């Protein structure tokens, strides 16, 4: 049995109940078998912090009542997954309007609107384009086979797990925990100084360390610049 803010490493395979089509998995072999493998995705047990709500509700709720090494198959209703289908979220747009925006719509085409909404073209008929703004999995009952691989309890392991989350590449920051001054010092390697979103990653890492691991600590980043580095 687990509680809010517990750190778990979890493996899972998620399918649509009616079709048994695999929609998501942490296991590379399963992704290849289902033809959903992505070279950009890092496979392996996923970090889940209970209460963080990164997973769909039905899956996260089930984890609270599991144990390490336990494996379960869980059926998740639409209400606890991606919601019921809402007919009012089918939008009708003129074909001419989309063509003015440089789009030639076709069934199955993803469309992103200026207000941030995302939809899928369902049909094009008589100068009208029907776009579904529901989540693609809305209305679907899902089945997840899930296993709790590990419960992370040590502070240093929790910090490392968060670093792995935000810096999944081989060049990772190191860290030093200064308990006497309540400071976590994170050393940023020079190989990632030019990451386009480095500042965002640093902010999110610090936020999660303080929210879930070291509530009364400061997070300090250390970046070292040398003449050799600056003249490369």
FIVEX-971805 format. One line per 3 residues: their letters; for each residue z, x, y of N, C-alpha, C. Coordinates in steps of 0.001 Angstrom, whole numbers, plus 500000, padded with zeros to 6 digits. Example, Ala and Ser with C-alpha at 12.3 -4.5 7.8 and 13.67 -1.06 7.14 Angstrom:
FIVEX-971805
as = 507800/513190/494310/507800/512300/495500/507800/513200/496700 ~ 507080/512850/497750/507140/513670/498940/507870/512900/500030
END
This chain:
FIVEX-971805
xxx = 500000/500855/498801/500000/500000/500000/500000/500888/501247 ~ 499125/500563/502178/498992/501378/503383/499303/500541/504618 ~ 499386/501233/505777/499736/500557/507030/498832/501056/508152
xxx = 498963/500412/509328/498182/500823/510497/498370/502313/510788 ~ 497281/502951/511195/497216/504367/511567/497250/505319/510366 ~ 497278/504788/509154/497142/505666/507981/495719/506202/507925
xxx = 495608/507485/507558/494313/508144/507418/493900/508120/505944 ~ 492757/507515/505659/492250/507459/504294/490850/508069/504239 ~ 490537/508703/503100/489157/509074/502799/488666/508084/501753
xxx = 487532/507439/502053/487078/506305/501259/485608/506476/500875 ~ 485299/506170/499624/483917/506078/499157/483595/504610/498914 ~ 482351/504221/499200/481978/502830/498936/480470/502683/498753
xxx = 480104/501584/498093/478713/501136/497997/478724/499659/498362 ~ 477948/499297/499381/477900/497905/499822/476561/497266/499504 ~ 476601/496021/498979/475372/495303/498609/475404/493889/499178
xxx = 474215/493318/499337/474097/491889/499608/474272/491157/498279 ~ 475156/490178/498237/475486/489525/496965/474262/488880/496308 ~ 473491/488128/497085/472396/487341/496506/471278/488201/495934
xxx = 470996/489328/496571/469855/490157/496158/470264/491452/495472 ~ 471542/491820/495606/472076/493092/495099/471413/494303/495759 ~ 470826/494080/496934/470235/495202/497676/471349/496019/498321
xxx = 471311/497334/498097/472305/498224/498695/471995/498375/500178 ~ 473007/498156/501017/472809/498235/502466/473506/499444/503085 ~ 474511/499972/502394/475255/501094/502965/476059/501770/501865
xxx = 476172/503090/501951/476987/503830/500991/477366/505182/501555 ~ 478489/505693/501083/478918/507052/501450/478463/508065/500406 ~ 477851/507593/499325/477526/508443/498171/476032/508773/498196
xxx = 475701/510046/498329/474307/510456/498513/473424/510017/497345 ~ 473905/510181/496127/473119/509813/494956/472781/508321/494962 ~ 473755/507492/495355/473516/506047/495420/472506/505710/496510
xxx = 472561/506439/497637/471604/506209/498727/470184/506525/498279 ~ 470036/507602/497517/468703/507971/497015/468196/506931/496019 ~ 469061/506466/495134/468671/505460/494140/468220/504172/494820
xxx = 468871/503831/495941/468561/502579/496643/467462/502756/497680 ~ 466941/503972/497810/465882/504283/498773/466317/504027/500215 ~ 467592/504340/500515/468074/504228/501897/468636/505568/502371
xxx = 468270/506648/501677/468793/507961/502011/468293/508407/503379 ~ 469179/509023/504158/468827/509547/505475/469223/511015/505560 ~ 468293/511839/505989/468585/513266/506130/469581/513520/507258
xxx = 469670/512592/508205/470555/512771/509363/472002/512376/509064 ~ 472232/511715/507940/473582/511236/507630/474333/512240/506780 ~ 475610/512424/507088/476472/513279/506281/477157/512411/505226
xxx = 476848/512662/503968/477419/511859/502885/478736/512473/502394 ~ 479546/511642/501779/480845/512064/501291/481881/511050/501733 ~ 483103/511126/501202/484146/510170/501574/484303/510063/503088
xxx = 484350/508834/503565/484427/508570/505004/485874/508455/505461 ~ 486143/509033/506641/487466/508886/507232/487625/507464/507767 ~ 488703/506813/507337/489057/505491/507839/490484/505562/508362
xxx = 490668/505193/509618/492012/505078/510185/492307/503582/510262 ~ 493259/503132/509477/493518/501696/509392/493957/501141/510749 ~ 493368/500015/511111/493646/499403/512406/492674/499832/513482
xxx = 491795/500777/513158/490815/501260/514140/489610/500325/514201 ~ 489377/499574/513141/488313/498573/513067/486910/499161/513139 ~ 486717/500300/512480/485362/500851/512375/484588/500222/511222
xxx = 485306/499653/510276/484676/498978/509145/484653/497471/509399 ~ 483809/496756/508654/483852/495296/508756/485228/494817/508303 ~ 485650/493674/508847/487022/493204/508678/487422/493057/507207
xxx = 486557/492447/506406/486910/492195/505011/487149/493466/504229 ~ 486382/494500/504520/486546/495766/503814/487813/496483/504272 ~ 488032/496527/505576/489235/497196/506073/490505/496472/505605
xxx = 490495/495163/505639/491675/494398/505201/492028/494717/503749 ~ 491024/494883/502902/491266/495153/501483/491932/496511/501277 ~ 491631/497464/502134/492168/498820/501961/493693/498867/502102
xxx = 494271/497990/502910/495716/497984/503095/496447/497779/501760 ~ 495830/497059/500836/496497/496691/499580/496037/497527/498394 ~ 495452/498687/498668/494991/499561/497591/495874/500796/497479
xxx = 495623/501589/496457/496338/502834/496227/495336/503971/496081 ~ 495815/505197/496216/494960/506369/496030/494402/506368/494609 ~ 493111/506669/494506/492360/506712/493234/492046/505326/492685
xxx = 492472/504277/493370/492145/502930/492912/490727/502567/493351 ~ 490004/501882/492478/488650/501421/492781/488597/499909/492599 ~ 487995/499224/493567/487920/497764/493519/486515/497298/493872
xxx = 486164/496118/493374/484950/495441/493838/485408/494246/494660 ~ 484937/494177/495901/485427/493184/496855/484265/492322/497339 ~ 484438/491016/497263/483444/490092/497825/483885/489705/499228
xxx = 482973/489826/500185/483309/489616/501597/482438/488494/502162 ~ 483086/487461/502657/482373/486312/503217/481717/486694/504547 ~ 480711/485932/504990/480079/486228/506285/481083/486275/507433
xxx = 482096/485390/507383/483088/485362/508471/483836/486681/508594 ~ 484005/487395/507479/484717/488674/507489/483770/489869/507407 ~ 482478/489589/507622/481479/490663/507623/480752/490653/508964
xxx = 479549/490088/508995/478754/490113/510233/478580/488734/510849 ~ 479414/487795/510424/479410/486466/511012/478376/485535/510414 ~ 478514/484255/510720/477539/483253/510281/476298/483339/511167
xxx = 475179/482875/510637/473965/482806/511445/474122/481730/512508 ~ 473704/482043/513727/473792/481110/514849/472372/480773/515306 ~ 471906/479546/515037/470533/479176/515412/470257/479327/516911
xxx = 471307/479211/517735/471099/479319/519190/470747/480741/519616 ~ 470898/481702/518692/470576/483092/519018/469123/483460/518696 ~ 468312/482455/518373/466876/482694/518210/466215/482425/519563
xxx = 465677/483473/520160/465139/483403/521516/463616/483301/521466 ~ 463042/482457/522329/461591/482319/522415/461111/482994/523699 ~ 460212/483951/523548/459690/484721/524683/458167/484626/524660
xxx = 457550/484581/525832/456091/484501/525857/455485/485838/525433 ~ 454382/485749/524712/453685/486953/524265/453237/487785/525456 ~ 452795/487097/526521/452335/487815/527711/453431/488637/528357
xxx = 454657/488082/528372/455779/488804/528976/456056/490115/528251 ~ 456008/490069/526915/456260/491287/526145/455110/492286/526297 ~ 453893/491772/526382/452751/492684/526552/452812/493389/527897
xxx = 453329/492693/528925/453506/493337/530234/454479/494514/530150 ~ 455402/494450/529171/456376/495529/528974/455861/496584/527998 ~ 454578/496480/527656/453969/497484/526780/454224/497266/525311
xxx = 454608/496043/524936/454915/495761/523529/453848/494874/522907 ~ 453503/495186/521678/452637/494321/520873/453465/493852/519693 ~ 454123/492696/519840/455101/492276/518823/454451/491862/517505
xxx = 455196/492090/516418/454782/491694/515082/456054/491369/514284 ~ 455953/490527/513264/457157/490171/512479/457853/491405/511921 ~ 459174/491436/512144/459971/492571/511676/460177/493645/512713
xxx = 459506/493542/513853/459617/494557/514903/460970/494442/515617 ~ 461685/495556/515778/462931/495520/516552/462631/495506/518054 ~ 463409/494740/518797/463225/494614/520244/464578/494787/520922
xxx = 464620/495649/521933/465846/495795/522726/465582/495276/524134 ~ 466446/494377/524607/466280/493789/525916/467031/494596/526980 ~ 466684/494348/528238/467287/495110/529346/468791/494869/529463
xxx = 469280/493723/528952/470725/493442/529020/471494/494077/527864 ~ 470774/494851/527019/471429/495552/525911/471366/494814/524594 ~ 470958/493544/524614/470843/492788/523367/469716/493327/522497
xxx = 469921/493218/521187/468951/493731/520223/468536/492596/519302 ~ 467236/492508/519008/466771/491447/518127/465608/491888/517263 ~ 465254/491010/516317/464139/491263/515410/463118/490142/515581
xxx = 461843/490520/515752/460774/489527/515858/460633/488812/514512 ~ 460764/487487/514538/460631/486698/513311/459204/486193/513114 ~ 458561/485791/514224/457185/485306/514116/456506/485345/515479
xxx = 455177/485358/515459/454360/485321/516668/453341/484215/516463 ~ 453405/483187/517340/452538/482034/517119/452256/481325/518437 ~ 450964/481030/518681/450583/480243/519852/451057/480818/521167
xxx = 451039/482121/521296/451460/482749/522543/452966/482840/522701 ~ 453692/482480/521659/455150/482545/521698/455661/483534/520646 ~ 456713/484209/521008/457333/485178/520097/458764/484716/519836
xxx = 459100/484544/518573/460449/484111/518191/461253/485349/517782 ~ 462327/485593/518528/463139/486795/518320/464554/486384/517926 ~ 465006/486906/516795/466334/486575/516258/467342/487605/516747
xxx = 468331/487150/517534/469364/488035/518068/470595/488117/517160 ~ 470586/487385/516047/471683/487517/515088/471650/488910/514465 ~ 472810/489382/514032/472833/490625/513262/471986/490421/512008
xxx = 471211/491444/511588/470358/491292/510394/471112/490838/509142 ~ 472429/491101/509086/473211/490705/507909/474070/489464/508174 ~ 473844/488809/509317/474589/487577/509603/474291/486539/508522
xxx = 475333/485845/508087/475181/484804/507075/475201/485303/505646 ~ 475255/486608/505469/475219/487173/504117/476626/487415/503569 ~ 476812/487060/502306/478018/487457/501586/477770/488838/500998
xxx = 478696/489743/501207/478529/491126/500777/479490/491447/499638 ~ 479102/492424/498836/479966/492915/497760/480081/494426/497917 ~ 481311/494906/498017/481568/496344/498155/482350/496862/496957
xxx = 481856/497947/496392/482652/498702/495428/483265/499854/496216 ~ 484580/499885/496304/485268/500833/497183/486348/501585/496417 ~ 486527/502862/496777/487564/503701/496159/488285/504494/497240
xxx = 489617/504479/497199/490414/505319/498092/490532/506698/497445 ~ 489864/507676/498019/489814/509018/497451/491063/509819/497804 ~ 491560/509637/499036/492708/510445/499473/493447/509745/500603
xxx = 494755/509938/500649/495593/509513/501770/496040/510784/502489 ~ 495570/510961/503712/495900/512166/504479/497203/511930/505226 ~ 498195/512774/504967/499511/512595/505588/499940/513777/506457
xxx = 499444/514970/506179/499845/516150/506948/499156/516172/508311 ~ 499907/516555/509343/499380/516559/510715/498136/517426/510853 ~ 498187/518649/510326/497039/519545/510461/495797/518982/509768
xxx = 495982/518326/508633/494850/517732/507922/494264/516559/508713 ~ 495122/515805/509380/494632/514698/510199/493784/515228/511356 ~ 494288/516284/512012/493534/516875/513128/492191/517395/512636
xxx = 492191/518082/511483/490940/518611/510941/489974/517476/510594 ~ 490498/516380/510073/489642/515235/509737/488981/514658/510980 ~ 489712/514614/512099/489131/514119/513346/488096/515097/513902
xxx = 488355/516378/513778/487365/517382/514199/486097/517243/513368 ~ 486256/517042/512061/485095/516861/511183/484302/515613/511578 ~ 485011/514582/512050/484334/513345/512457/483439/513594/513661
xxx = 483944/514302/514667/483208/514470/515917/482339/515713/515954 ~ 482582/516639/515033/481762/517857/514953/481366/518079/513501 ~ 480424/517254/512991/480063/517324/511573/479194/518518/511198
xxx = 478748/519302/512175/477923/520469/511882/478781/521604/511331 ~ 478128/522686/510933/478861/523824/510353/479678/524579/511404 ~ 479271/524499/512669/479997/525185/513749/481040/524242/514334
xxx = 482268/524373/513841/483332/523456/514236/484372/524159/515115 ~ 484993/523418/516021/486115/523977/516762/487276/524325/515832 ~ 487999/525395/516173/489251/525687/515508/490382/525127/516349
xxx = 491603/525137/515822/492700/524597/516621/494002/525298/516292 ~ 494920/525193/517244/496259/525768/517093/497257/524756/517636 ~ 498264/524457/516836/499266/523472/517220/500498/524196/517746
xxx = 500770/524014/519053/501916/524675/519692/503034/523648/519840 ~ 503826/523509/518779/504852/522461/518752/505915/522659/519822 ~ 506214/523931/520145/507293/524175/521103/506945/523647/522498
xxx = 505641/523612/522825/505234/523114/524141/504457/521806/524042 ~ 504405/521248/522846/503706/519988/522604/502267/520031/523110 ~ 501564/521038/522639/500168/521242/523031/499317/521463/521784
xxx = 498168/520807/521736/497156/521119/520743/496043/521869/521458 ~ 495844/523123/521085/494792/523927/521690/493590/523940/520753 ~ 492456/523489/521272/491224/523420/520486/490252/524468/521028
xxx = 489823/525368/520153/488909/526448/520555/487473/526026/520249 ~ 486658/525952/521301/485270/525516/521154/484392/526737/520894 ~ 483662/526805/519758/482808/527963/519477/481596/527992/520405
xxx = 481172/529192/520774/480075/529301/521748/478765/528712/521231 ~ 478614/528598/519916/477368/528073/519356/477143/526602/519685 ~ 478196/525907/520137/478005/524494/520480/478213/524230/521971
xxx = 478254/525281/522794/478435/525092/524234/477340/524206/524828 ~ 476137/524269/524282/475006/523559/524871/474732/522197/524226 ~ 475629/521737/523387/475464/520384/522847/475380/519383/524001
xxx = 474361/518530/523952/474119/517608/525063/475311/516689/525316 ~ 475982/516270/524252/477097/515327/524401/478449/515985/524124 ~ 478540/517278/524383/479778/518008/524080/480981/517412/524803
xxx = 480841/517093/526093/481979/516573/526850/482449/515231/526299 ~ 481493/514402/525874/481861/513107/525284/482617/513307/523982 ~ 482155/514224/523153/482832/514486/521873/484251/515002/522119
xxx = 484395/515893/523094/485725/516435/523405/486663/515320/523858 ~ 486158/514426/524707/486977/513323/525197/487414/512412/524056 ~ 486471/512051/523180/486788/511131/522090/487723/511768/521068
xxx = 487537/513061/520798/488455/513761/519899/489867/513760/520467 ~ 489995/514103/521743/491320/514127/522373/491964/512746/522346 ~ 491170/511721/522627/491701/510346/522641/492246/509968/521266
xxx = 491498/510301/520209/491933/509902/518869/493125/510727/518395 ~ 493162/512004/518756/494340/512823/518406/495594/512219/519027 ~ 495511/511846/520299/496684/511313/521002/497028/509904/520517
xxx = 496017/509091/520228/496275/507717/519786/496818/507635/518361 ~ 496375/508558/517483/496670/508390/516060/497493/509504/515424 ~ 497655/510630/516126/498354/511755/515489/499505/512278/516338
xxx = 499230/512662/517575/500213/513348/518422/500360/512614/519751 ~ 501096/511527/519743/501144/510637/520903/501708/511292/522155 ~ 502652/512222/522008/503277/512823/523193/502823/514262/523414
xxx = 501647/514615/522901/501090/515954/523079/499970/515943/524120 ~ 499653/517142/524632/498455/517353/525425/497409/518040/524556 ~ 496132/517752/524826/495044/518444/524145/494344/519331/525164
xxx = 494316/520634/524880/493691/521607/525778/492518/522256/525056 ~ 491376/522317/525741/490201/522964/525164/490056/524376/525730 ~ 489752/525302/524844/489572/526703/525233/488114/527098/524972
xxx = 487421/527530/526036/486045/528017/525931/486005/529420/526527 ~ 485500/530351/525775/485480/531743/526214/484045/532191/526478 ~ 483800/532651/527709/482476/533141/528100/482547/534655/528308
xxx = 481626/535369/527710/481568/536821/527857/480218/537217/528421 ~ 480118/538452/528927/478841/538943/529457/477760/538895/528394 ~ 478130/539276/527179/477157/539257/526085/476626/537850/525842
xxx = 477524/536869/525889/477117/535484/525677/476191/535018/526805 ~ 476527/535361/528039/475787/534845/529188/474436/535530/529395 ~ 474212/536650/528718/472944/537368/528877/472060/537244/527640
x = 472398/536331/526754/471565/536136/525555/470203/535605/525937
END
